[in-house]
């Protein structure tokens, strides 16, 4: 088990849901309960701001098993968020400006292209808990990560290690290895991996902090995910930052699975830098415009080594074209090239939806929504108790006549997870995945053996969760018999 931390609600969501069901005179597993929860959901109207794919339009769906006109059960916002309905309007405006204005679109129209990234900065900063001047929207996530590492990874003979989680997303892992090699060091001795305890899937905060305290004098940089992509664990970023800074380390985060999912306070926590993509919970479309954060405390450090381009030059003198760099302070000095309006516009449409609510309100719904998923899975597909030797005590627990079970490896503490639950199964996972897709469920499988299920509060409903768990039962049965 992972360690306890401050929770959004002192009661676990299961207790809240059980209490509400009792008030309604039904059980949480009843479909009427899910429908009532949706009716009472103050954020329910936000779903109408998104396109929900039809069953018939998902390529793996088996028409013999579904009503093609029904909306699919979309549980994949952790991989690609759904399209906001406002995207088409903004993109068509950009195409219209291009057709009508040509080159004049750079400085004419409601959203001049040369300034278009500025239209998404303030709201992005609100979502990550930063000041607007600490945030830039640019490039892709790994590009931004490398740009930031150029400045913030400054290894020395005595302090050259980078600390990351052991199962970091591959792109992050590769970026760290390549930066270490670029500086002439060996990842075998300079890349420090934080691993869970034996028999556990997630990291304990006290173990991360202890590792920083033990190795801190040799650690140049601590870079963790905000939410671990595989397990769904939400790290205690405040505690990690505090521990790293206390030992003289630079601390940064990859927020790909945290932005738009968890409440973030990058400025108040004192995080040195962060970067994120926007196509998951931020719904900007595949390959969407990424974001970067550099804390205000670094804003006037113009001696910081960095790779520069002309969009890092102050706007007021940028077009003097005299090749005398007038570097913008803070994160704006990291911008390289003019912003892409066709990538800004989908993000802007998504931020319009975020503007209708707040991260605390989204988080409150998310805790209950994911808690409902957890409650139903544990009710219908509990893992049998293990004996002292780790063997299931259920007769025939893994045989063809046994009841299939699901193991949730994501922390049970709501403060240590976002939307996503990561599931393992008593039957072959590939079969379960295929059967779910045949029934119109959009989710994803991550090697070696996890299905990631992410009910997203902007557009998922309690009935979506109920439908998913029903279809999961059908899929487990079909997978077991195949």
C-alpha positions as CSV (number, residue, x, y, z in Angstrom):
1,X,0.0,0.0,0.0
2,X,1.1,3.6,-0.7
3,X,1.3,6.0,2.2
4,X,-1.6,8.1,3.3
5,X,-1.8,11.8,2.5
6,X,-4.3,14.7,2.9
7,X,-7.5,13.7,1.1
8,X,-10.0,15.9,-0.8
9,X,-12.7,14.5,1.5
10,X,-12.0,12.9,4.9
11,X,-14.4,10.1,4.0
12,X,-13.6,7.6,1.3
13,X,-15.8,8.0,-1.8
14,X,-17.4,4.5,-1.2
15,X,-18.8,5.8,2.1
16,X,-20.3,8.9,0.5
17,X,-21.8,6.8,-2.3
18,X,-23.3,4.2,0.1
19,X,-24.8,7.0,2.1
20,X,-26.4,8.6,-1.0
21,X,-27.7,5.3,-2.1
22,X,-29.3,4.8,1.3
23,X,-31.0,8.2,1.1
24,X,-32.4,7.2,-2.3
25,X,-33.6,3.8,-1.1
26,X,-31.5,1.9,-3.6
27,X,-28.0,0.2,-3.9
28,X,-25.0,1.8,-5.5
29,X,-24.9,-1.0,-8.0
30,X,-28.4,-0.2,-9.3
31,X,-28.6,1.6,-12.6
32,X,-31.2,3.9,-11.1
33,X,-28.6,5.1,-8.6
34,X,-26.2,6.1,-11.5
35,X,-29.0,7.9,-13.3
36,X,-29.9,9.8,-10.2
37,X,-26.3,10.8,-9.5
38,X,-26.1,12.2,-13.1
39,X,-29.3,14.1,-12.6
40,X,-27.9,15.7,-9.5
41,X,-24.5,16.4,-10.9
42,X,-23.9,20.2,-11.1
43,X,-21.4,19.6,-13.9
44,X,-23.6,17.3,-16.1
45,X,-24.1,20.0,-18.8
46,X,-20.4,20.0,-19.7
47,X,-20.8,16.7,-21.4
48,X,-22.8,18.5,-24.1
49,X,-19.7,20.5,-25.0
50,X,-18.0,17.3,-26.4
51,X,-18.5,14.9,-29.3
52,X,-19.2,11.4,-27.9
53,X,-18.4,8.8,-30.5
54,X,-21.1,6.4,-31.5
55,X,-20.7,2.7,-31.1
56,X,-20.9,2.1,-34.8
57,X,-18.0,4.5,-35.5
58,X,-15.4,2.7,-33.3
59,X,-13.5,0.3,-35.6
60,X,-13.2,-2.7,-33.2
61,X,-16.9,-2.7,-32.3
62,X,-18.8,-5.9,-33.1
63,X,-22.2,-4.8,-34.6
64,X,-23.8,-8.1,-33.4
65,X,-23.1,-7.1,-29.8
66,X,-24.1,-3.4,-29.6
67,X,-26.7,-0.9,-30.8
68,X,-24.6,1.1,-33.2
69,X,-26.5,4.3,-32.6
70,X,-25.7,4.3,-28.8
71,X,-22.8,6.4,-27.5
72,X,-19.7,4.4,-26.8
73,X,-18.4,4.0,-23.3
74,X,-15.3,6.3,-23.6
75,X,-12.9,5.7,-20.7
76,X,-9.7,6.8,-22.5
77,X,-9.3,10.5,-21.6
78,X,-6.0,9.5,-20.1
79,X,-4.7,8.8,-23.6
80,X,-6.7,11.2,-25.8
81,X,-9.4,13.5,-24.7
82,X,-12.7,13.9,-26.7
83,X,-13.1,16.7,-29.1
84,X,-14.8,19.8,-27.7
85,X,-17.6,21.0,-30.0
86,X,-16.1,24.5,-30.2
87,X,-13.0,23.2,-32.0
88,X,-14.5,23.3,-35.5
89,X,-15.6,26.9,-35.1
90,X,-12.1,28.1,-34.1
91,X,-10.3,26.1,-36.7
92,X,-12.6,27.2,-39.5
93,X,-12.1,30.8,-38.4
94,X,-8.3,30.3,-38.8
95,X,-8.7,28.7,-42.2
96,X,-11.0,31.6,-43.2
97,X,-8.5,34.2,-42.0
98,X,-5.8,32.5,-44.0
99,X,-8.0,32.4,-47.1
100,X,-9.1,36.0,-46.8
101,X,-6.2,37.8,-45.3
102,X,-3.1,35.8,-46.4
103,X,0.0,37.1,-44.6
104,X,-2.1,39.8,-42.9
105,X,-3.5,37.1,-40.6
106,X,-0.4,37.4,-38.5
107,X,-1.6,40.7,-37.1
108,X,-5.2,41.1,-38.2
109,X,-8.4,39.4,-37.1
110,X,-9.9,38.5,-33.7
111,X,-6.9,36.2,-32.9
112,X,-3.8,37.4,-34.8
113,X,-1.6,34.4,-35.4
114,X,1.6,36.1,-34.1
115,X,-0.1,36.5,-30.7
116,X,-2.4,33.4,-30.7
117,X,-0.6,31.5,-28.0
118,X,-1.3,34.4,-25.6
119,X,-5.0,33.5,-25.8
120,X,-4.4,30.2,-24.0
121,X,-1.8,31.2,-21.4
122,X,-3.9,32.7,-18.7
123,X,-6.4,29.8,-18.4
124,X,-3.6,27.3,-18.7
125,X,-1.8,29.0,-15.8
126,X,-5.0,28.8,-13.7
127,X,-5.2,25.1,-14.3
128,X,-1.6,24.4,-13.2
129,X,-1.6,26.8,-10.3
130,X,0.9,29.3,-11.8
131,X,1.2,33.0,-12.7
132,X,0.5,33.7,-16.3
133,X,4.1,35.0,-16.8
134,X,5.3,31.5,-15.6
135,X,3.6,29.6,-18.4
136,X,4.2,29.3,-22.1
137,X,2.3,27.1,-24.6
138,X,4.6,25.8,-27.3
139,X,6.1,22.8,-29.0
140,X,5.5,19.2,-27.9
141,X,6.1,17.7,-24.4
142,X,9.4,16.0,-25.0
143,X,10.8,19.0,-26.9
144,X,9.9,21.2,-24.0
145,X,11.4,18.7,-21.6
146,X,14.7,18.8,-23.5
147,X,14.7,22.6,-23.7
148,X,14.2,22.8,-19.9
149,X,16.8,20.2,-19.2
150,X,19.4,22.2,-21.2
151,X,18.9,25.0,-18.6
152,X,18.2,23.0,-15.4
153,X,20.4,19.9,-15.7
154,X,23.9,21.3,-15.0
155,X,25.9,18.2,-13.7
156,X,29.1,18.5,-11.9
157,X,31.7,15.8,-10.9
158,X,30.0,15.5,-7.4
159,X,26.4,16.2,-8.3
160,X,25.4,14.6,-11.6
161,X,22.5,12.2,-10.9
162,X,18.9,12.5,-12.1
163,X,16.3,10.9,-10.0
164,X,13.1,9.6,-11.8
165,X,10.6,6.9,-11.0
166,X,11.6,3.4,-12.1
167,X,8.8,3.0,-14.6
168,X,8.8,6.5,-16.0
169,X,7.1,7.0,-19.4
170,X,9.6,5.8,-22.0
171,X,10.0,9.3,-23.6
172,X,11.0,10.8,-20.3
173,X,13.4,7.9,-19.6
174,X,15.0,8.3,-23.0
175,X,15.3,12.1,-22.5
176,X,17.1,11.7,-19.2
177,X,19.5,9.1,-20.6
178,X,20.3,11.2,-23.6
179,X,20.9,14.3,-21.5
180,X,23.2,12.4,-19.2
181,X,25.2,11.1,-22.2
182,X,25.3,14.5,-23.8
183,X,27.1,15.8,-20.7
184,X,29.6,13.0,-20.8
185,X,28.2,10.9,-18.0
186,X,26.9,7.3,-17.9
187,X,23.2,6.6,-17.2
188,X,24.3,3.4,-15.4
189,X,25.8,5.6,-12.6
190,X,24.0,8.9,-13.2
191,X,20.3,7.8,-13.6
192,X,18.8,7.0,-10.2
193,X,15.5,5.0,-10.3
194,X,13.0,5.1,-7.5
195,X,11.4,1.7,-7.3
196,X,8.4,0.4,-5.2
197,X,9.0,-2.0,-2.4
198,X,8.9,-5.6,-3.2
199,X,5.4,-6.9,-3.7
200,X,4.0,-3.3,-4.2
201,X,3.0,-1.6,-7.4
202,X,3.3,2.1,-6.3
203,X,5.9,4.2,-4.6
204,X,5.5,5.5,-1.0
205,X,6.1,9.2,-0.5
206,X,8.3,8.5,2.5
207,X,10.5,6.2,0.4
208,X,11.0,8.9,-2.3
209,X,11.8,11.5,0.4
210,X,14.2,9.1,2.1
211,X,16.0,8.4,-1.2
212,X,16.4,12.1,-1.8
213,X,17.7,12.6,1.7
214,X,20.2,9.7,1.3
215,X,21.4,10.6,-2.2
216,X,20.7,14.3,-2.3
217,X,24.3,15.5,-2.3
218,X,24.8,13.7,-5.6
219,X,21.5,14.5,-7.2
220,X,21.5,17.4,-9.6
221,X,17.9,17.0,-10.7
222,X,14.6,15.3,-9.5
223,X,12.1,14.8,-12.3
224,X,8.9,12.9,-11.5
225,X,5.6,12.5,-13.2
226,X,2.7,14.2,-11.6
227,X,0.5,11.1,-12.2
228,X,2.3,7.9,-13.0
229,X,1.1,6.8,-16.4
230,X,1.0,3.0,-15.7
231,X,-0.3,2.8,-12.1
232,X,-2.3,6.0,-12.0
233,X,-0.6,7.1,-8.8
234,X,-0.8,10.8,-8.1
235,X,2.5,11.7,-6.5
236,X,2.8,14.1,-3.6
237,X,4.5,16.8,-5.6
238,X,4.6,19.3,-2.8
239,X,6.5,16.8,-0.5
240,X,8.9,15.8,-3.3
241,X,9.6,19.4,-4.2
242,X,10.3,20.3,-0.6
243,X,12.6,17.3,-0.1
244,X,14.5,18.0,-3.3
245,X,15.0,21.7,-2.7
246,X,16.1,21.1,0.9
247,X,19.0,19.1,-0.5
248,X,20.0,21.6,-3.2
249,X,18.4,19.7,-6.1
250,X,16.5,21.2,-9.0
251,X,13.0,19.8,-9.1
252,X,10.8,19.4,-12.2
253,X,7.7,17.5,-13.2
254,X,6.2,15.9,-16.3
255,X,2.5,16.7,-15.9
256,X,1.2,14.8,-18.9
257,X,-1.3,12.8,-16.8
258,X,-1.8,15.4,-14.1
259,X,-2.8,18.6,-16.0
260,X,-6.6,19.0,-16.2
261,X,-6.8,15.9,-13.9
262,X,-5.4,16.9,-10.5
263,X,-5.3,20.2,-8.6
264,X,-1.9,21.7,-9.1
265,X,-0.1,24.6,-7.3
266,X,3.2,24.8,-9.1
267,X,4.0,28.4,-8.0
268,X,3.1,27.9,-4.4
269,X,5.0,24.5,-4.2
270,X,8.1,26.2,-5.5
271,X,8.6,23.7,-8.4
272,X,11.5,24.8,-10.6
273,X,10.0,23.7,-13.9
274,X,7.4,21.6,-15.4
275,X,6.0,20.6,-18.8
276,X,2.9,18.8,-20.1
277,X,1.0,17.8,-23.2
278,X,-2.6,18.9,-23.7
279,X,-4.2,16.1,-25.7
280,X,-5.2,14.0,-22.7
281,X,-7.3,15.6,-20.0
282,X,-6.9,19.0,-21.8
283,X,-8.6,17.7,-25.0
284,X,-6.6,19.6,-27.6
285,X,-6.4,16.7,-30.1
286,X,-3.6,14.3,-31.0
287,X,-0.2,16.0,-31.0
288,X,-1.7,19.1,-29.5
289,X,0.3,22.1,-28.4
290,X,2.3,21.4,-25.2
291,X,2.9,23.7,-22.2
292,X,5.9,24.7,-20.0
293,X,6.3,26.3,-16.6
294,X,9.4,28.0,-15.2
295,X,9.0,29.4,-11.7
296,X,9.2,33.2,-11.2
297,X,12.3,32.8,-9.0
298,X,14.2,32.0,-12.3
299,X,12.6,34.8,-14.3
300,X,15.6,37.2,-14.3
301,X,18.4,34.6,-14.5
302,X,19.6,35.6,-18.0
303,X,22.9,33.8,-17.5
304,X,21.0,30.5,-17.4
305,X,22.3,28.4,-20.4
306,X,19.5,27.7,-22.9
307,X,18.7,27.2,-26.6
308,X,17.1,30.3,-28.0
309,X,15.1,31.3,-31.0
310,X,13.6,34.6,-32.1
311,X,10.2,34.1,-30.4
312,X,12.1,34.3,-27.1
313,X,13.1,37.8,-28.1
314,X,10.9,40.6,-26.5
315,X,7.9,41.4,-28.7
316,X,8.5,45.2,-28.7
317,X,11.9,44.8,-30.5
318,X,11.5,41.4,-32.1
319,X,10.9,42.8,-35.6
320,X,13.8,45.2,-35.5
321,X,15.8,42.3,-37.0
322,X,19.1,43.6,-35.8
323,X,20.3,40.2,-34.4
324,X,20.8,41.7,-30.9
325,X,19.0,39.4,-28.6
326,X,16.6,41.1,-26.2
327,X,15.6,38.0,-24.2
328,X,12.1,37.9,-22.7
329,X,12.2,37.1,-18.9
330,X,11.2,33.7,-17.5
331,X,9.6,31.0,-19.5
332,X,8.8,33.3,-22.5
333,X,12.6,33.4,-23.1
334,X,12.3,29.7,-23.9
335,X,10.0,30.1,-26.8
336,X,11.6,29.4,-30.2
337,X,9.3,29.9,-33.1
338,X,6.0,31.6,-33.9
339,X,3.0,29.7,-32.5
340,X,0.9,27.4,-34.6
341,X,-2.7,28.8,-34.7
342,X,-4.2,25.5,-35.9
343,X,-2.9,23.9,-32.7
344,X,-3.8,26.8,-30.5
345,X,-7.5,26.8,-31.6
346,X,-8.4,23.3,-30.3
347,X,-6.8,24.0,-27.0
348,X,-8.7,27.3,-26.8
349,X,-12.0,25.5,-27.4
350,X,-11.2,23.1,-24.5
351,X,-10.2,25.9,-22.2
352,X,-13.6,27.5,-23.0
353,X,-15.1,24.5,-21.3
354,X,-12.7,24.6,-18.4
355,X,-13.7,28.2,-17.9
356,X,-17.2,27.1,-17.0
357,X,-16.0,25.3,-13.9
358,X,-13.0,25.1,-11.6
359,X,-10.4,22.4,-10.9
360,X,-11.7,22.0,-7.3
361,X,-15.2,21.3,-8.6
362,X,-13.9,18.9,-11.3
363,X,-11.7,17.2,-8.7
364,X,-14.7,16.8,-6.4
365,X,-16.7,15.0,-9.1
366,X,-13.7,13.0,-10.2
367,X,-13.1,11.6,-6.7
368,X,-16.7,10.3,-6.6
369,X,-16.7,9.1,-10.2
370,X,-13.5,7.1,-9.9
371,X,-14.7,6.0,-6.4
372,X,-17.9,4.7,-8.0
373,X,-15.8,2.7,-10.5
374,X,-13.7,1.3,-7.7
375,X,-16.8,0.4,-5.6
376,X,-18.6,-1.5,-8.5
377,X,-15.5,-3.4,-9.5
378,X,-14.8,-4.5,-5.9
379,X,-18.5,-5.4,-5.5
380,X,-18.8,-7.5,-8.7
381,X,-15.3,-8.8,-9.3
382,X,-13.4,-8.9,-6.0
383,X,-10.0,-10.6,-5.9
384,X,-10.1,-13.6,-3.6
385,X,-8.2,-13.4,-0.4
386,X,-4.7,-14.8,-0.5
387,X,-3.4,-17.3,2.0
388,X,-0.1,-16.9,3.8
389,X,1.8,-18.3,0.8
390,X,0.2,-15.8,-1.6
391,X,-2.1,-18.4,-3.1
392,X,-5.8,-17.7,-3.7
393,X,-8.0,-19.4,-1.1
394,X,-10.9,-19.6,-3.6
395,X,-11.4,-23.1,-5.0
396,X,-10.4,-23.2,-8.6
397,X,-9.7,-19.4,-8.5
398,X,-7.9,-19.4,-11.9
399,X,-9.8,-22.3,-13.5
400,X,-12.4,-22.2,-16.3
401,X,-15.2,-22.5,-13.8
402,X,-14.0,-19.9,-11.4
403,X,-15.4,-16.4,-11.0
404,X,-13.1,-13.9,-12.8
405,X,-11.6,-11.2,-10.6
406,X,-10.1,-7.8,-11.1
407,X,-7.1,-6.3,-9.1
408,X,-6.9,-2.5,-8.9
409,X,-3.2,-1.5,-8.5
410,X,-3.9,2.2,-8.3
411,X,-3.8,3.6,-4.7
412,X,-7.2,3.4,-2.8
413,X,-6.5,6.8,-1.2
414,X,-8.2,9.4,-3.4
415,X,-5.4,11.9,-2.6
416,X,-3.0,9.5,-4.3
417,X,-4.8,9.1,-7.6
418,X,-6.5,11.1,-10.3
419,X,-9.2,9.8,-12.7
420,X,-7.5,6.6,-13.7
421,X,-7.7,3.1,-12.2
422,X,-5.2,0.6,-13.5
423,X,-6.6,-2.9,-13.6
424,X,-5.1,-6.4,-13.7
425,X,-7.1,-9.6,-14.3
426,X,-7.3,-13.3,-13.4
427,X,-7.9,-14.0,-17.1
428,X,-5.6,-13.0,-20.0
429,X,-5.6,-9.2,-20.4
430,X,-5.4,-9.2,-24.2
431,X,-8.7,-11.2,-24.3
432,X,-10.4,-8.9,-21.9
433,X,-9.3,-5.9,-24.0
434,X,-10.5,-7.3,-27.2
435,X,-13.9,-8.2,-25.7
436,X,-14.3,-4.8,-24.2
437,X,-13.6,-3.1,-27.6
438,X,-16.0,-5.4,-29.3
439,X,-18.7,-4.1,-26.9
440,X,-18.0,-0.4,-27.7
441,X,-15.7,0.4,-24.8
442,X,-12.8,2.8,-25.5
443,X,-9.9,2.1,-23.1
444,X,-6.2,1.3,-23.4
445,X,-3.9,-1.6,-22.6
446,X,-0.4,-0.9,-21.4
447,X,2.3,-3.6,-21.4
448,X,2.9,-5.8,-19.7
449,X,-0.5,-6.4,-18.1
450,X,-2.6,-3.3,-17.2
451,X,-5.8,-1.8,-18.6
452,X,-6.2,1.9,-17.8
453,X,-9.7,3.1,-17.2
454,X,-10.2,6.8,-16.8
455,X,-13.7,8.3,-16.1
456,X,-13.1,12.0,-16.9
457,X,-15.3,14.5,-15.0
458,X,-15.7,16.9,-17.9
459,X,-17.7,14.4,-20.0
460,X,-18.0,11.1,-18.3
461,X,-21.1,10.2,-16.3
462,X,-22.0,7.9,-13.5
463,X,-24.0,5.9,-16.0
464,X,-20.9,5.6,-18.2
465,X,-19.2,3.9,-15.2
466,X,-22.2,1.6,-14.6
467,X,-22.3,0.7,-18.3
468,X,-18.5,0.0,-18.3
469,X,-18.7,-2.3,-15.3
470,X,-21.6,-4.2,-16.8
471,X,-19.7,-4.6,-20.1
472,X,-16.6,-5.6,-18.2
473,X,-18.5,-8.5,-16.7
474,X,-19.6,-9.7,-20.1
475,X,-16.0,-9.3,-21.4
476,X,-14.5,-11.2,-18.5
477,X,-16.9,-14.1,-19.1
478,X,-16.2,-14.2,-22.8
479,X,-12.4,-13.9,-22.2
480,X,-12.5,-16.8,-19.7
481,X,-14.3,-19.1,-22.1
482,X,-12.3,-18.2,-25.2
